[in-house]
């Protein structure tokens, strides 16, 4: 858990506040007294080791005292992780404000808003084989990259019919096809052989907002 400070002196101050908040709130959070007592026991050993073996005592500490602190700190941090995993992280009785007081990470449950792209993906039929069209998608703002624009996925529309259907009359399938890679295979049945497949696509943001549709492309089903 990245909220635990790495610097020795910073962790010492952090853990002191962390446990003080837990002691005050533990009953309201439903923490069993035995679990709190166990964590306090680890703190007691850690604080005793810190007072004689920390970097602040580097002129007087022995190598054994420094090692004892490292061991006590590791055990205490493991205890904090286990305690928080069980009683803090997912406990509905703990508010986000209390998590801030504890000095722990408050989970962001609201995804960062990313607007729909103002442009359409470029697509071509990259390969035609027996019953399969392989489509290749490109980001027009970065054609050499195989990555999607940030926060976007591709929505692909497909249709099968005769040649030269007017664009307004193309019988697009109602199936929603989500594409997350730059190559995508579309498969057809033997009954589709010789027919014309039509495609176009747009980007969709993580909020479900869509950008403009691309030009329609077509290819014969082999």
C-alpha positions as CSV (number, residue, x, y, z in Angstrom):
1,X,0.0,0.0,0.0
2,X,1.7,3.2,-1.2
3,X,0.3,5.4,1.6
4,X,2.9,4.1,4.1
5,X,5.8,6.5,4.2
6,X,9.2,5.1,3.3
7,X,11.4,7.6,5.2
8,X,12.1,6.3,8.7
9,X,11.3,9.5,10.6
10,X,8.2,10.3,8.5
11,X,6.9,6.8,9.1
12,X,7.4,7.2,12.8
13,X,5.2,10.3,13.0
14,X,2.7,8.9,10.5
15,X,2.2,5.6,12.5
16,X,1.7,7.6,15.7
17,X,-1.2,9.5,14.3
18,X,-2.5,6.5,12.4
19,X,-2.9,4.4,15.6
20,X,-4.3,7.3,17.6
21,X,-7.1,7.7,15.1
22,X,-7.8,3.9,15.2
23,X,-7.9,3.9,19.0
24,X,-10.5,6.7,19.0
25,X,-12.7,5.2,16.3
26,X,-12.2,1.5,16.7
27,X,-15.5,0.8,18.5
28,X,-17.6,2.6,15.9
29,X,-15.8,0.7,13.2
30,X,-16.5,-2.6,14.8
31,X,-12.9,-3.5,15.4
32,X,-12.5,-6.4,17.8
33,X,-10.5,-5.4,20.9
34,X,-8.1,-8.3,20.3
35,X,-7.1,-7.0,16.9
36,X,-6.5,-3.5,18.2
37,X,-4.4,-4.9,21.1
38,X,-2.3,-6.9,18.7
39,X,-1.5,-3.8,16.6
40,X,-0.7,-1.8,19.7
41,X,1.7,-4.6,20.8
42,X,3.5,-4.3,17.5
43,X,3.7,-0.5,17.9
44,X,5.2,-0.9,21.4
45,X,8.0,-3.1,20.1
46,X,8.6,-0.8,17.2
47,X,8.7,2.4,19.3
48,X,11.1,0.8,21.7
49,X,13.4,-0.3,18.9
50,X,13.1,3.1,17.2
51,X,14.2,5.0,20.3
52,X,17.5,3.3,20.4
53,X,18.1,2.1,16.8
54,X,16.9,4.9,14.4
55,X,19.1,7.0,12.2
56,X,18.7,9.8,14.8
57,X,20.7,7.6,17.2
58,X,23.3,6.8,14.6
59,X,26.2,8.0,16.8
60,X,25.2,5.7,19.7
61,X,23.2,2.8,18.2
62,X,24.8,-0.6,17.7
63,X,24.4,-2.7,14.5
64,X,22.2,-5.0,16.5
65,X,19.9,-2.2,17.5
66,X,19.6,-1.0,14.0
67,X,18.8,-4.5,12.8
68,X,16.2,-4.9,15.6
69,X,14.5,-1.7,14.4
70,X,14.4,-2.9,10.8
71,X,12.8,-6.2,12.0
72,X,10.3,-4.4,14.3
73,X,9.4,-1.9,11.6
74,X,8.8,-4.7,9.0
75,X,6.6,-6.6,11.5
76,X,4.7,-3.5,12.4
77,X,4.1,-2.5,8.8
78,X,2.9,-6.0,7.9
79,X,0.5,-5.7,10.9
80,X,-0.8,-2.3,9.7
81,X,-1.3,-3.6,6.2
82,X,-3.3,-6.6,7.5
83,X,-5.3,-4.5,9.9
84,X,-6.2,-1.9,7.3
85,X,-7.1,-4.5,4.7
86,X,-9.6,-6.1,7.1
87,X,-10.9,-3.0,9.0
88,X,-10.2,0.1,7.0
89,X,-10.0,-0.3,3.3
90,X,-13.4,-1.8,2.6
91,X,-15.2,-1.1,5.9
92,X,-18.4,0.8,5.1
93,X,-18.4,2.2,8.6
94,X,-15.1,4.1,7.9
95,X,-15.8,7.4,6.1
96,X,-13.5,9.0,3.5
97,X,-12.9,11.9,5.9
98,X,-11.7,9.4,8.5
99,X,-9.4,7.7,6.0
100,X,-7.9,11.1,5.3
101,X,-7.4,11.5,9.1
102,X,-5.7,8.1,9.2
103,X,-3.3,9.1,6.4
104,X,-4.4,6.3,4.1
105,X,-5.3,6.3,0.4
106,X,-8.9,7.2,-0.4
107,X,-10.1,5.3,-3.4
108,X,-11.3,7.3,-6.4
109,X,-14.5,5.5,-7.5
110,X,-15.3,8.2,-10.1
111,X,-13.3,7.7,-13.3
112,X,-11.5,10.7,-14.7
113,X,-13.8,12.3,-17.3
114,X,-12.4,12.0,-20.8
115,X,-14.5,13.6,-23.5
116,X,-15.3,11.9,-26.7
117,X,-12.7,12.2,-29.5
118,X,-13.5,14.9,-32.0
119,X,-12.3,12.7,-34.9
120,X,-12.9,9.2,-36.2
121,X,-10.5,6.3,-36.3
122,X,-9.1,5.4,-39.7
123,X,-9.8,1.8,-40.8
124,X,-8.8,-0.4,-43.7
125,X,-9.4,-4.0,-44.6
126,X,-5.8,-5.2,-44.0
127,X,-6.3,-8.9,-45.0
128,X,-9.0,-11.0,-46.7
129,X,-9.0,-14.7,-46.2
130,X,-11.6,-17.5,-46.4
131,X,-14.5,-16.1,-44.5
132,X,-12.5,-13.6,-42.5
133,X,-11.7,-9.8,-42.9
134,X,-8.9,-8.4,-40.8
135,X,-9.5,-4.8,-40.1
136,X,-6.7,-2.4,-39.2
137,X,-7.4,0.7,-37.2
138,X,-5.2,3.8,-36.8
139,X,-5.4,6.9,-34.7
140,X,-5.3,9.8,-37.2
141,X,-3.5,12.0,-34.7
142,X,-0.7,9.4,-34.3
143,X,-0.9,7.0,-37.3
144,X,2.4,5.2,-36.4
145,X,1.1,4.2,-33.0
146,X,-0.9,1.0,-32.3
147,X,-2.4,2.6,-29.2
148,X,-5.9,4.0,-28.8
149,X,-6.4,7.7,-28.0
150,X,-6.4,8.1,-24.2
151,X,-9.6,6.9,-22.6
152,X,-11.2,5.8,-25.9
153,X,-12.3,2.5,-27.4
154,X,-13.6,1.8,-30.9
155,X,-17.2,1.0,-31.7
156,X,-17.4,-0.9,-35.0
157,X,-20.5,-1.2,-37.2
158,X,-20.8,-4.0,-39.7
159,X,-23.2,-4.9,-42.5
160,X,-23.5,-7.5,-45.3
161,X,-25.4,-7.1,-48.5
162,X,-25.2,-6.4,-52.2
163,X,-22.6,-4.2,-53.8
164,X,-23.1,-0.4,-54.0
165,X,-25.8,0.1,-51.4
166,X,-26.4,3.8,-50.8
167,X,-24.8,4.8,-47.4
168,X,-28.2,5.8,-46.0
169,X,-29.6,2.4,-46.7
170,X,-26.8,0.1,-45.4
171,X,-28.4,-2.4,-43.0
172,X,-26.1,-2.0,-40.1
173,X,-26.1,-4.9,-37.6
174,X,-27.6,-4.0,-34.2
175,X,-24.8,-5.9,-32.4
176,X,-22.4,-3.7,-30.5
177,X,-18.8,-4.6,-31.4
178,X,-16.2,-3.1,-29.1
179,X,-12.6,-3.0,-30.5
180,X,-9.7,-2.4,-28.1
181,X,-6.8,-3.4,-30.4
182,X,-5.5,-2.1,-33.7
183,X,-6.3,-5.3,-35.5
184,X,-9.7,-7.0,-35.5
185,X,-11.1,-10.0,-37.3
186,X,-14.6,-10.2,-38.5
187,X,-15.8,-13.7,-39.5
188,X,-18.5,-14.7,-42.0
189,X,-20.4,-17.8,-42.9
190,X,-20.2,-19.7,-46.2
191,X,-23.6,-18.2,-47.1
192,X,-22.0,-14.7,-47.0
193,X,-19.4,-15.6,-49.7
194,X,-19.4,-13.2,-52.6
195,X,-21.4,-10.6,-50.7
196,X,-20.2,-7.1,-49.8
197,X,-19.2,-6.3,-46.2
198,X,-19.5,-2.7,-45.0
199,X,-17.7,-1.1,-42.1
200,X,-17.4,2.1,-40.3
201,X,-16.3,3.0,-36.7
202,X,-16.2,5.7,-34.1
203,X,-14.4,6.4,-30.8
204,X,-16.3,6.1,-27.5
205,X,-15.1,7.7,-24.3
206,X,-15.1,6.1,-20.8
207,X,-18.4,7.9,-20.2
208,X,-20.0,6.3,-23.2
209,X,-19.9,9.5,-25.4
210,X,-19.2,8.9,-29.0
211,X,-17.3,10.9,-31.5
212,X,-18.0,11.2,-35.3
213,X,-18.3,8.1,-37.5
214,X,-15.6,7.3,-40.0
215,X,-16.2,7.0,-43.7
216,X,-17.7,3.7,-44.8
217,X,-15.4,1.1,-46.4
218,X,-16.4,-2.2,-48.0
219,X,-14.8,-5.4,-49.2
220,X,-16.0,-8.7,-50.8
221,X,-16.3,-11.7,-48.6
222,X,-14.0,-14.4,-49.9
